[in-house]
Amino acid sequence: MSMISQMDMSLPDTMKAFTRTRSRKELLSIHMKFILLVIIGTLLWNNNSARQFTSESFNSLAEFIEPETESKPYQSIWP
């Protein structure tokens, strides 16, 4: 039995995704996404107004997504 097949049998499915071979195009895509994420994070970290805008946007999105509050059982008893 080869070393690779022994390793495949011992790794859980989630780890197999990390060990699979990727094409050059896939690797470039992964690296470019990571670099873009680092650049955006750095710009947000250094710019207070961008940070404020982002936090307000996330707040308004959270308020939009939040479900309606249902009436509590005791509200019908006490006015």
Backbone as JSON, one array per atom type, in Angstrom:
{
  "sequence": "MSMISQMDMSLPDTMKAFTRTRSRKELLSIHMKFILLVIIGTLLWNNNSARQFTSESFNSLAEFIEPETESKPYQSIWP",
  "N": [[0.85, -1.18, 0.0], [0.56, 2.19, -0.83], [1.99, 5.28, 0.41], [0.31, 7.48, 0.09], [-2.27, 6.38, -0.22], [-2.59, 5.24, 2.29], [-2.64, 7.55, 3.83], [-4.96, 8.74, 2.86], [-6.92, 7.04, 3.86], [-6.81, 7.53, 6.56], [-7.43, 10.18, 7.0], [-10.04, 12.49, 7.8], [-13.03, 13.44, 5.95], [-13.14, 16.24, 5.65], [-10.48, 17.04, 5.77], [-9.48, 15.91, 3.5], [-10.2, 17.63, 1.49], [-8.39, 19.69, 1.79], [-6.02, 18.51, 1.08], [-6.14, 17.8, -1.56], [-5.08, 17.85, -5.0], [-4.61, 20.83, -6.82], [-5.3, 22.81, -9.7], [-3.2, 25.09, -11.55], [-4.63, 27.38, -12.18], [-6.72, 27.35, -10.3], [-5.24, 27.67, -7.93], [-4.17, 30.22, -8.33], [-6.52, 31.71, -8.32], [-7.41, 31.32, -5.66], [-5.31, 32.52, -4.23], [-5.48, 35.17, -5.17], [-7.99, 35.93, -4.2], [-7.47, 35.84, -1.47], [-5.49, 37.82, -1.22], [-6.97, 40.06, -2.03], [-8.86, 40.13, 0.04], [-7.16, 40.7, 2.21], [-6.24, 43.25, 1.47], [-8.66, 44.75, 1.47], [-9.36, 44.43, 4.17], [-7.19, 45.76, 5.4], [-7.54, 48.37, 4.44], [-10.02, 48.98, 5.6], [-9.31, 48.82, 8.27], [-7.56, 50.94, 8.63], [-9.0, 53.22, 7.95], [-11.17, 55.28, 9.44], [-13.7, 56.37, 8.77], [-14.59, 54.62, 6.79], [-14.76, 52.31, 8.28], [-16.81, 53.05, 10.05], [-18.93, 53.42, 8.25], [-19.19, 50.8, 7.28], [-19.91, 49.41, 9.63], [-22.36, 50.64, 10.22], [-23.79, 49.86, 7.96], [-23.86, 47.07, 8.29], [-25.35, 47.01, 10.65], [-27.85, 48.08, 9.81], [-28.55, 46.13, 7.97], [-28.79, 43.93, 9.68], [-30.99, 44.75, 11.2], [-32.91, 44.75, 9.2], [-33.05, 42.03, 8.54], [-33.81, 40.88, 10.92], [-36.28, 39.0, 12.61], [-39.83, 39.59, 13.04], [-40.99, 40.51, 16.25], [-42.83, 38.4, 18.26], [-45.93, 38.59, 20.05], [-45.87, 38.43, 23.57], [-47.04, 35.91, 25.86], [-48.1, 36.96, 28.25], [-48.79, 39.53, 27.61], [-51.35, 39.74, 26.59], [-52.88, 39.44, 28.84], [-52.23, 41.46, 30.74], [-52.72, 44.91, 30.42]],
  "CA": [[0.0, 0.0, 0.0], [1.39, 3.38, -0.91], [1.87, 6.26, 1.5], [-0.84, 8.34, -0.16], [-3.51, 5.67, 0.06], [-2.69, 5.12, 3.75], [-3.01, 8.85, 4.35], [-6.35, 8.96, 2.49], [-7.8, 6.27, 4.73], [-6.77, 8.03, 7.92], [-7.9, 11.56, 7.08], [-11.49, 12.69, 7.65], [-13.41, 14.03, 4.66], [-12.82, 17.67, 5.57], [-9.05, 17.2, 5.52], [-9.19, 15.51, 2.12], [-10.36, 18.81, 0.65], [-7.18, 20.49, 1.88], [-4.87, 17.79, 0.53], [-6.31, 17.46, -2.98], [-4.25, 18.64, -5.9], [-5.34, 21.89, -7.5], [-4.64, 23.3, -10.91], [-2.54, 26.39, -11.42], [-5.68, 28.4, -12.24], [-7.4, 27.34, -9.0], [-4.34, 28.24, -6.93], [-4.11, 31.66, -8.57], [-7.8, 32.26, -7.87], [-7.42, 31.3, -4.2], [-4.37, 33.53, -3.76], [-5.99, 36.5, -5.49], [-9.07, 36.21, -3.25], [-6.85, 36.11, -0.18], [-4.84, 39.13, -1.3], [-8.05, 41.06, -2.04], [-9.39, 40.18, 1.4], [-6.17, 41.4, 3.05], [-6.25, 44.67, 1.08], [-9.9, 45.35, 1.98], [-9.24, 44.48, 5.62], [-6.23, 46.81, 5.75], [-8.18, 49.67, 4.18], [-11.05, 49.21, 6.62], [-8.65, 48.98, 9.57], [-6.88, 52.23, 8.68], [-9.88, 54.33, 7.61], [-12.26, 55.3, 10.42], [-15.01, 56.61, 8.15], [-14.99, 53.38, 6.12], [-15.18, 51.39, 9.34], [-18.1, 53.52, 10.54], [-19.91, 53.12, 7.2], [-19.39, 49.35, 7.25], [-20.66, 48.99, 10.81], [-23.74, 51.1, 10.05], [-24.41, 49.01, 6.94], [-24.15, 45.78, 8.91], [-26.44, 47.22, 11.6], [-29.11, 48.21, 9.09], [-28.83, 44.82, 7.4], [-29.25, 43.08, 10.78], [-32.35, 45.18, 11.53], [-33.78, 44.31, 8.11], [-33.18, 40.58, 8.59], [-34.37, 40.46, 12.21], [-37.7, 38.63, 12.5], [-40.77, 40.35, 13.85], [-41.15, 39.94, 17.59], [-44.2, 37.95, 18.51], [-46.42, 39.07, 21.34], [-45.62, 37.52, 24.69], [-48.32, 35.41, 26.38], [-48.62, 37.79, 29.33], [-49.24, 40.83, 27.11], [-52.79, 39.72, 26.41], [-53.51, 39.47, 30.15], [-52.03, 42.77, 31.33], [-52.69, 45.97, 29.4]],
  "C": [[0.89, 1.24, 0.0], [1.1, 4.33, 0.24], [0.62, 7.13, 1.33], [-2.14, 7.62, 0.16], [-3.69, 5.43, 1.56], [-3.14, 6.45, 4.35], [-4.48, 9.13, 4.04], [-7.3, 8.22, 3.42], [-7.84, 6.84, 6.13], [-7.32, 9.44, 8.07], [-9.43, 11.62, 7.0], [-11.78, 13.42, 6.34], [-13.05, 15.49, 4.55], [-11.34, 17.9, 5.27], [-8.69, 16.78, 4.1], [-9.31, 16.69, 1.17], [-9.1, 19.67, 0.66], [-5.99, 19.82, 1.2], [-5.01, 17.47, -0.95], [-5.43, 18.36, -3.84], [-5.13, 19.63, -6.65], [-4.55, 22.34, -8.72], [-4.02, 24.67, -10.64], [-3.57, 27.53, -11.39], [-6.42, 28.49, -10.91], [-6.53, 27.98, -7.91], [-4.23, 29.76, -7.09], [-5.39, 32.34, -8.08], [-7.87, 32.35, -6.35], [-6.5, 32.39, -3.65], [-4.87, 34.95, -4.02], [-7.14, 36.88, -4.54], [-8.5, 36.55, -1.88], [-6.2, 37.49, -0.16], [-5.88, 40.25, -1.3], [-8.66, 41.23, -0.66], [-8.45, 40.93, 2.34], [-6.17, 42.9, 2.73], [-7.5, 45.36, 1.63], [-9.84, 45.47, 3.5], [-8.3, 45.59, 6.08], [-6.84, 48.2, 5.54], [-9.25, 49.98, 5.23], [-10.41, 49.48, 7.98], [-8.08, 50.39, 9.72], [-7.79, 53.44, 8.44], [-11.1, 54.31, 8.53], [-13.62, 55.52, 9.78], [-15.49, 55.37, 7.4], [-15.45, 52.34, 7.14], [-16.56, 51.75, 9.86], [-19.2, 53.19, 9.53], [-20.22, 51.63, 7.17], [-20.2, 48.89, 8.44], [-22.11, 49.43, 10.73], [-24.48, 50.25, 9.02], [-24.77, 47.65, 7.51], [-25.29, 45.9, 9.91], [-27.78, 47.31, 10.89], [-29.51, 46.89, 8.45], [-29.37, 43.88, 8.48], [-30.67, 43.46, 11.19], [-33.34, 44.74, 10.46], [-34.06, 42.81, 8.2], [-33.88, 40.1, 9.85], [-35.86, 40.14, 12.07], [-38.57, 39.52, 13.4], [-40.9, 39.69, 15.21], [-42.62, 39.59, 17.78], [-44.63, 38.44, 19.88], [-46.19, 38.0, 22.4], [-46.97, 37.07, 25.25], [-48.92, 36.3, 27.45], [-49.12, 39.14, 28.83], [-50.75, 40.86, 26.89], [-53.55, 39.79, 27.74], [-53.41, 40.86, 30.76], [-51.96, 43.85, 30.26], [-51.45, 46.8, 29.44]]
}
